[in-house]
Amino acid sequence: MSTITKNNPFFFNEQERWFMSMTSGSIHDVSLEILSTEMSDERTGVVSINQKHKTNESFDFDYPLLFKYEEGQWKDYGYNFEVYETERFTVKYMAGEKRVEEFAGMLDDAYDHLAEIYSVKPLEEYEMKLFYDREMLRQRCIPESPWLFTGWSEPDESLKVFTGHPSDYKSYPGVVQHELVHNITIRICNNNLPVWILEGIAMHDGSAYYDLNDSSLLSQLNKKGVSKTIRELEVKNLSTNLNKEEIANYYNTSYMIVKYIVDEYGHAVLMDLFYEAGKKPFHDSTLNKTFEVDNQKTAEEVFMKVLGLSTNELSEAYLNWLEAEDI
């Protein structure tokens, strides 16, 4: 990490996660080769890199990295994006991207929508990174992921989006708002809650803000698929090779449990869960093998404190409520 610039905290945090992913046991036979170097000036250069590695498949691809000379050494600034600035945030995008203003508009809309829901605002100088190459999104984000994705966001990182779906793909506004919810709610709970509820609130306040049929996940919602307990969600690992139905059921069940909490107790009580968890110090997920287990224990404590229910009792109440729902 000593080679990574600290001038951009979003990128610094992303690279810590990238290094953790690249050094995981699932990635091997890694090679990085310099193909060319082009100097913009005496303190700025773009280096073309060829990267090879193997997981359950073999990868061989090129990408440009930006380097700047600072504090007596060359520092890595990440992928050499083009930059579009707005009053609220920065959009970084691959050269040749055709939809920059469209996605900037979606992020503006998400800011406005979430200002009506949360008192906490996105981080200042927030960044969104656009990738028309879906594989490059994975490789510069979470290269160990066994499946390709459309959006990604982690605490104190930028919002990253694949822009290459066809023009009739209707999920983008919900995806952008979903990822912005993560930026807000993970900071509120100090990253102390398990993945299922983090995804559940992002689905509820982000994806489901729009028509459910416009969501590639929520449009698949069915009662059988979401008739699952919290314990069943907790044992699922999204970093494993789940099929599309399993992924949809995971996200949709998470959404429905959060919807139950909101319908039964109100959105303010849902937020009480997050603020109660946020009383603990920030819980860093990088290089932390017990992260999810720790957060599941915290959730148990928070459910009891705020709702007066154990995790199992909350699951039972949810399933009873679900039986009467018309889905």
N, C-alpha and C positions, 0 to 999 in steps of 0.2 A: 504493500500500500504506500510505501515511501515514494514510489514513482508516480502516484496519482495526485493531480492538483487538488488543493484544498480550497481553491477559489470558488468552486461550485459544490455546495454540500449535497445536492441531489445526486450528482454524478459520483461523488466520493462514496456515498452510501450504496449506490447501485453497484459500484465496482467491488466493494467488500462482499456483496452477495454474489456477484459474478465469479470472483475468485473462489468463494466457498463452493459454488456449483461446479466450477471447472476442476476442482481438486476432490470432488466426491468420488466414491468408489465406482460409480457407473460410467465415468468418462476415463478413457485411457488412450495411449498412443497419440499424445498431443504433440503437434509440431507447429511452430510459428515461423514463417519465413518472410523477410523483407523483400518485396518485389521491386519497389522504386521509392524514391524520396524526392519531393518537390518543395522547394523553399518559397514561401510567400514573401518573407523578409528574413533578416538575419536572426530573428528570434521566434519565427513561426514556420513550421513545416508540416506537410501532410505525407504520411508514410503509408504506402499500399502494402497490406499484409495478406499473405495466404495462410489460412489456418486449416489444419487437418486434425481430426480426432475421431474416435470410435465410441459408440455406445452399443445399442442393439442394431445400429446401422452405421455406415461410414459417412463422414462429412468432409468436404473439400470445397472451400469457398474463399473469396477475396473480399476485403473491405478497407476503406480508407480511415486511418486514425490521425487525429490532430494532435500535434505536440507544440508546446510553447516553452521557451527558455525562461525560467524564473528561479530565483534564489540559488543561482549557481549550478542548476542542472535542468535537463529537459524533463518536462512533466507531461504525462498522458492526459489529454482532454477528452478522450473518447472518440466515438464515431464522428467523422467530419460532416456534421449536419449544416444545411442552410438554416438561417434564422429569421423568424418573423416575430416582431415585437408588438404587443398590444398594451393598453394601459394597465391591464390586470395581470398579464402573464406572458410567457415566452413560448412560442411554438418552434420546435426544431424539427427539420424534415429532411429526408433523403433528396438529393438533387434529382429534379425531374418530377417531383410530387405535384399533382394537378389539383388537389383538394384542400389546400392549406386554409384558405379563408372559410370554407365550409366547416371544417373541423374546429377552427377557432370560434365560429359562431355557435357550434354545439357546446363548447366549453363555456362560453359566455352565458348561454341559456342555463346550463347546469349550475353555474355560480348563482344566478338569480333564483332558480327554483329552490336550491338548498339554503339560501339565505332566509327563506320563509319557514324552514324546518329546524335549522340549527343556529344557535347563537355563535358557535365557533366557526371561523372562516378558514378557507384554505390558506396554506402557508404563503407568506409574501414571496413575490417573484416566482410563483409557481410555474412549472414547466410541463409542457406536453410534447412528446416525441412521436413523430409519425413515420411509419414504416410501410411502404407499399410491397416490400418483400417480407412475407410472413416468416420465412425461415430466419431471416436476419433479425427479426424481432425476438424470436426465441434465443438465437445465438448471442445476442447482445444483452439479454435479459436473464433468462434462466435456462442455460444450455442443457442442463440435465433433464428438463421436462420431457416426458415421453410423448406429449401431445402438443400440437400447435394451438394457439389461442388467439383471440382478437384483441383483448385488452389486458393490461397488467398494471398493478400499483401496489406498492409496499409503503410502510411508514417512512416519511421523510425522503421519498423518492419521487421522480417525475411520473406522470401518467403516460403510458405507452400504448399505442394503438396501431393495429394493422389496418391499412386503408384500402386494401385491394379487393374487397368484396364487390359484387356487381352493383350497379346503380339502383336495382330494386331491393337491395338489402335494407331492411327497415330498423334493424337493431342498434345502429350506431348511436343515436342520441341517448338511448338507455345505457349502452356500454360506457359512454363518456361520463354520464352522471353516476353510474355505478362505481366507476373508479375514483371519482371525486369524493363520493361518500366514504370510501376507504381512507382517503387522506384525512378527512375530518374525524371519523369515528375511531379509527385506530389511535389517533392522538388523544382523543377524549379518554379512552380506556387505558392509555399508556401501553398498548399492545399486550394486554393481560387477559384477553378473552380468546376462546378457541375459534378455529377457522370457521366452523359452521355458523356461528352467530355473527361473525364479521361479514361473511358472505350473505347471510340472511338479511341483515339490515341494508346492505348494499343492493340486494335484489329488491327489497321493499321500498326503499326511498330513492333508488336509482332506476333500475330496470323497469319496475312496476309503476313508476310515475307515468309511464306511457302505456298505451294499449298492450295488454298481455300478448295479444297475437302478433305484435311487432317484435317480440323478444324471441330469439332462436331457442331459448331454454324454456321460458314460461309458456310459450305456445304448445309445449309438449306436456304441460301439467295435467296429471290425472290422479284420481284418488288412490288407486293402488300404488302408484309410484311414490306418493308422499306419505303413505301409511307406515312411517318408520319412526323409531324412537331416537332420542338424542344419542344414546349409547351406540346405535347402529351408525350414526353419522360420525361419531368420535373414532371408530375403528377404521373408517375409510381414510386412505392416504391419497390425496390428489396428485402426488408426485409419482404414483404408480400407474401402470398402463390400464386405466379404466376404459370401458367402452362408452360410446356416446350416451346410451341409455342410463348407465350408472352415473355419469357426470350430470346429466339433466336431472335425475332423481335426487342427487345430492343437493344441488343448488335449489331445486324447487321445494324440497322438504325443508331446507333451511329457511327459505322465504316463508313457507306456510307456518312454521313454528313462530317466527317473528310476527307474522300477521295475526296469529292467535294471541300473542302477548299484547299487541296493539289493540285488537278488538276487545279483549277481555279487561285490560288494565289501563289502556291509553298510551299514547306515544311518549308522554312525559315519564311514565314508569319504565318504559323501554329504555329511555335515556338514563334513568336512575341506575339501571344495571351497568351502563357504561361508565358513568361517573363514579359509582362505587368501586368498580374494578380499577379505575384510574387513580384511586388513592394509593395504590401500590406504585413503586418506582417503575420506570420504563423497562419493559422486558424485551431484550434484544433477541431476535430469532436466529441471527447469524452465529454459527459455531456453537449452537445450543441444542444438544440432543434431547433434552427433556422439556423443550419449549412448549410443545402442544400438551403434554401430560400436565405440566405445571399450570397451564391456562385452563385446562379442564377442571382442575382442583379449585382454581380461583372462581370459575363459573359456578361451581357447586356452592361455594361460600356466598357468592353474590346473590344467587337465586334464593337461598335461604334467608339472607338478610333483607332483601327487597320484596320478594314475593311470598316468603314464608314456606317455600316448597323446595324439596330436594330435586336433583336433576331427574330422577326416576318419576317423582310425583308430577313434575312439569310435563314430562313425556306422556304420562297417563292422562293428564288433563287435556293435553293437546289432542290425543287420539280420540278421546270422548267428544271433544268439540268438532273434530274432523268428521265424525260419523254423521253429524247433522248438517254439514256443509253441502251445498249443491255444486258439485264440480263436474 
